[in-house]
Every structure is written in structure tokens, then in C-alpha cells.
Amino acid sequence: MSHVTSWRGLLLGAMVALAAGGCRRGGANVDVAGDGAAVSLTRAACFGTCPVYTVTVFTDGRVLYDGEAHVTTTGRQEARVPADSVRALVRSLRAEAVLARDVRYADGEAGCGRFVTDGPRFTLMLYADGPRRTLEFDAGCTGAPRTVPTLADAVDRVANTRRWITGGREN
């Protein structure tokens, strides 16, 4: 068997696995049972050493983390946090006007303002009371509300991602 054939088979297998596993509620890999809710935060790569990971917190206190790059812990991790903390986070995010609809603060989008390259980026998804709400933010967007980055920081605090990103050390 040639290297090309074996790589094709591997690639096809990976695509099938992704298609089968990633098609839960709203196309995201988050399964919210019953009347539960969840918040998912993905921090994306930048030109420097921005931490790259996804963390999802559920109202029952479950935390799922997947570290990819520039973090102390790579791979999937599971933990628990106080469910009351997650429910309070969901309530505060529901109250945010910026999450009343899907919003993108990215280069070329309305509301971005002047754009400065190489800022950290994140996507925040709220699964609660109806359709999923998505907030995409690139820190290079000078016209975005100043409170937007604090929403992602709140998810990190509740999920205690610092234990996986910096090994528990302050940044």
C-alpha cells in the first residue's frame, strides 16, 4: 500500500468520525439534555502564543476542556465546578444585550470599527432557552463594546481553565 493510499484512508476515516460526532444540537458538539443549558468558549490561535482551547460548562457543573496549543495541558479533560456558579453565569449571559442575537466582531463586519491585526480571538456559544446564540470576537476590532472580552473571561473563571492553561499559575 502506498503512502498516498494510507493517508487517504486516514483522512476519510477522520472526516467520517468528525461528521458523526459533531452533529449534535445546532451543529456544535454540545449535547444539552432536557432543560439544561451550557456555555462553550473557544479561544483561537493568533500570530503569537495565544492559548488555543475549547471549554464547555454545563448547568449541572460538568466542565469539558480540550487544549490544543500554547497551554500547559493539551487534550481532553473533564472536571466539575459548583453548578450554582454555572447557572449564575448562564443567567448573566442571558441578560447581555450583545447575546440577544448572533454577533460577529471581526475584520470587515459591521460594528468592528478600525481593525488592528494579531489580536486574540474567541467564539462564545450560549445554549439556553431557544436557539443557540453565538458571539465571535476578534480583539483587533476597536468598535466592539468594551464588555465583550469580559464575557469570555467570566467563562474562564467559572470553568477554572487556569489549571489547564497555566498549570494554576497567574498569567
BELBEL-V305650 format. One record per residue. N is the residue number from 0. RES is the residue in one small letter. SS is DSSP state (H for helix, E for strand, - for the rest). PHI is phi in whole degrees, -180 to 180 (* if undefined). Layout:
# BELBEL-V305650
((N,RES,SS,PHI) (N,RES,SS,PHI))
This chain:
# BELBEL-V305650
((0,m,-,*) (1,s,-,-79) (2,h,H,-62) (3,v,H,-64) (4,t,H,-64) (5,s,H,-66) (6,w,H,-66) (7,r,H,-61) (8,g,H,-63) (9,l,H,-63) (10,l,H,-63) (11,l,H,-63) (12,g,H,-62) (13,a,H,-65) (14,m,H,-65) (15,v,H,-65) (16,a,H,-63) (17,l,H,-65) (18,a,H,-64) (19,a,H,-72) (20,g,H,-89) (21,g,-,-103) (22,c,-,-113) (23,r,-,-88) (24,r,H,-36) (25,g,H,69) (26,g,H,85) (27,a,-,-92) (28,n,-,-89) (29,v,-,-127) (30,d,-,-110) (31,v,-,-100) (32,a,-,-85) (33,g,-,55) (34,d,-,-97) (35,g,-,-68) (36,a,-,-140) (37,a,E,-152) (38,v,E,-130) (39,s,E,-121) (40,l,E,-126) (41,t,E,-118) (42,r,E,-101) (43,a,E,-101) (44,a,-,-69) (45,c,-,-130) (46,f,-,-72) (47,g,-,-103) (48,t,-,-116) (49,c,-,-61) (50,p,-,-61) (51,v,E,-119) (52,y,E,-164) (53,t,E,-127) (54,v,E,-133) (55,t,E,-128) (56,v,E,-115) (57,f,E,-113) (58,t,-,-67) (59,d,-,-88) (60,g,-,99) (61,r,E,-70) (62,v,E,-129) (63,l,E,-116) (64,y,E,-128) (65,d,E,-138) (66,g,E,-89) (67,e,E,-114) (68,a,E,-154) (69,h,-,57) (70,v,-,-130) (71,t,-,-69) (72,t,-,-114) (73,t,-,-99) (74,g,E,90) (75,r,E,-84) (76,q,E,-137) (77,e,E,-127) (78,a,E,-155) (79,r,E,-131) (80,v,-,-131) (81,p,-,-58) (82,a,H,-59) (83,d,H,-60) (84,s,H,-65) (85,v,H,-69) (86,r,H,-62) (87,a,H,-65) (88,l,H,-61) (89,v,H,-61) (90,r,H,-60) (91,s,H,-68) (92,l,H,-69) (93,r,H,-60) (94,a,-,-79) (95,e,-,-74) (96,a,H,-60) (97,v,H,-65) (98,l,H,-100) (99,a,-,-71) (100,r,-,-153) (101,d,-,-68) (102,v,E,-137) (103,r,E,-126) (104,y,E,-109) (105,a,-,-142) (106,d,-,-51) (107,g,-,89) (108,e,-,-91) (109,a,-,-59) (110,g,-,91) (111,c,-,-71) (112,g,-,74) (113,r,-,-64) (114,f,E,-111) (115,v,-,-114) (116,t,-,-73) (117,d,-,66) (118,g,-,-90) (119,p,-,-65) (120,r,E,-127) (121,f,E,-148) (122,t,E,-126) (123,l,E,-116) (124,m,E,-122) (125,l,E,-112) (126,y,E,-109) (127,a,-,-167) (128,d,-,48) (129,g,-,107) (130,p,-,-67) (131,r,-,-60) (132,r,E,-111) (133,t,E,-123) (134,l,E,-123) (135,e,E,-108) (136,f,E,-139) (137,d,E,-114) (138,a,-,-61) (139,g,-,-74) (140,c,E,-83) (141,t,-,-78) (142,g,-,-93) (143,a,-,-73) (144,p,-,-57) (145,r,-,-65) (146,t,-,-78) (147,v,H,-56) (148,p,H,-62) (149,t,H,-68) (150,l,H,-66) (151,a,H,-66) (152,d,H,-61) (153,a,H,-65) (154,v,H,-63) (155,d,H,-59) (156,r,H,-63) (157,v,H,-64) (158,a,H,-78) (159,n,-,55) (160,t,-,-67) (161,r,H,-54) (162,r,H,-60) (163,w,H,-99) (164,i,H,-81) (165,t,-,-118) (166,g,-,73) (167,g,-,94) (168,r,-,-78) (169,e,-,-66) (170,n,-,-64))
